[in-house]
Amino acid sequence: MTRAEGRIAIRLPERRRAPETVVAHLGPTNSGKTHDALTFLAEQGRGVYAGPLRMLAQEAHRRLGALLGADKVGLVTGEERVNDEAPILCCTVEMAPDSGDVLVLDEVQWADDEERGAAWTELLLAGEYRHVRLLGALDALPLVRRAFPEAELRVHERMLPLEFVGARQLRALTPGTVVVAFSRKAVLALAGEVNRLHPDRVAVLYGAMPLGSRREEIDRFLSGAAEVCVATDVLGHGVNLPCETLLFAETTKFDGESRRNLLPWELAQIAGRAGRFGLVERGHVGVLVGVPWASADPEIVESALEPHVELPEGHRGYRIVDEARIGPRLGDLGIEEARHLDAALAAWHRVATREWARESWLAVESLQPIRGRLAVVERHLRERGRQLGLEDTWRLVNAPIDPDGAELLGIFALAIAGDRAQRPFLQFLLDTSRLRDCSLAEAEEAGRVASILRWFALQYPGIGGVTIERAAALEQAAAERVVRRLAVEVREGKLGRCRSCGRTCPPWYPLCERCARTGRR
């Protein structure tokens, strides 16, 4: 055993007293489980909604605020604080308090996420709440039984059945249809094709859009201002967008390593958006045809509409979720200086893996993301001859930032350490005037940076001249610019068209096969 391993404390999160009630609301999308749990929270009048995404927390905040009044409900995420002393708080899971009256823990199957699952596990094992309401897919039943063997199970069925409608032509799209593809370029190209048939009546959704622009596009579609929406699988991750018909333009996606077929549970999660309760009798799901480069396998889609995996207690689902992830807390690492942090994390991972190998339902969270962010922070500090304390370093490396934004953490670290040379760059990032004539991609990037700056402003108010007001203004300006540029790009419809002859071509190539072969530009 190394010296670093000898300092490691391995301990499971543990609550002092059991909750009075635990109810698991499990079922597919559009089955009313969230409605029932939020109704209970509203009736109790005190507690927490905790979900995986900022947009889900915002949606719960709006719903509860409309029901109870804005003064009774607060919003706490990594990027914002609204009325955070309210009796009911809507949070992202990492920001949820560790105790309270009612806990509504959404998407409980995320406890098995290898990068964020530990936040769910912490609440499952140690949350000090009188009443616990767990929401998620029925696939998570094995996990729920391991965390709470005596939990009351309420299985929710879809309010509307799904009907497979086969292939639908691009030219025959009806109002209330959502078309799904699996990359930003594919979505923009499809939106351009749809716009030729439904001018200025197309909404667009994909992950790189700021939340404000997503909400505007969603509202356009729900109000009927847009007849068709073209979206990525962001639909299955926090976007509540019921539709009458959902068509897959693709059934494969690039997962960061290779292009693969979508898994049944992924398809089912997206397909579940079909069906507007009270407006139609059933949801319609199919595949889109009529676009040469877009190809969806109808058999894969149809087979995903019926659960086929045996679950406990006679139920059926799409997969078995029976593990929860455990991650380190700073106090577990046994160190006092930031320079020992990377070695301590590696040691914790080794010790935890050995310790919990005997636990059949606990798995160690991946530490690659946090160690990658730590490497960026350490490099910036080293290059400028600066140092940062352990707690500040730990806070930075646990920031809700994707790998693409990690370099900003280095800038933040230097600013916290007193390096005033970072201030001009941070002020440049906050300048909304630079968005006046920027491209769609530049506006998307500004929105992503604004979200990171909002987090930093809440953690370190005023450092480097970054304030929550200016970061919020940047995020709003970016969202507005994205909406304007989207309208132009969809109307022009250049993506997915050969830049030489104008024929349809895959959006990831500038030329069609014919022009590429003949050398035309």
Secondary structure as UniProt FT lines:
FT   HELIX           3..6
FT   STRAND          21..26
FT   TURN            29..30
FT   HELIX           33..44
FT   STRAND          47..51
FT   HELIX           54..68
FT   HELIX           70..72
FT   STRAND          73..77
FT   TURN            78..79
FT   STRAND          80..82
FT   TURN            84..85
FT   STRAND          88..92
FT   HELIX           93..95
FT   STRAND          99..105
FT   HELIX           108..112
FT   TURN            114..116
FT   HELIX           117..126
FT   STRAND          128..136
FT   HELIX           138..140
FT   HELIX           141..147
FT   TURN            149..150
FT   STRAND          152..155
FT   STRAND          162..169
FT   HELIX           170..172
FT   TURN            175..176
FT   STRAND          177..180
FT   HELIX           184..197
FT   TURN            199..200
FT   STRAND          202..205
FT   TURN            207..208
FT   HELIX           211..223
FT   STRAND          228..231
FT   HELIX           233..236
FT   TURN            237..238
FT   STRAND          245..248
FT   STRAND          252..254
FT   STRAND          259..261
FT   HELIX           264..271
FT   TURN            272..273
FT   TURN            278..279
FT   STRAND          283..289
FT   TURN            292..293
FT   HELIX           298..303
FT   TURN            304..305
FT   STRAND          309..310
FT   HELIX           312..314
FT   STRAND          316..317
FT   STRAND          324..326
FT   HELIX           330..332
FT   HELIX           338..340
FT   HELIX           341..356
FT   TURN            357..358
FT   TURN            360..361
FT   STRAND          362..364
FT   HELIX           368..384
FT   HELIX           390..397
FT   HELIX           403..405
FT   HELIX           406..416
FT   TURN            417..418
FT   HELIX           420..422
FT   HELIX           423..430
FT   HELIX           432..435
FT   TURN            436..437
FT   HELIX           440..459
FT   TURN            461..462
FT   HELIX           463..465
FT   HELIX           468..492
FT   TURN            495..496
FT   TURN            499..501
FT   TURN            507..508
FT   HELIX           513..518
//
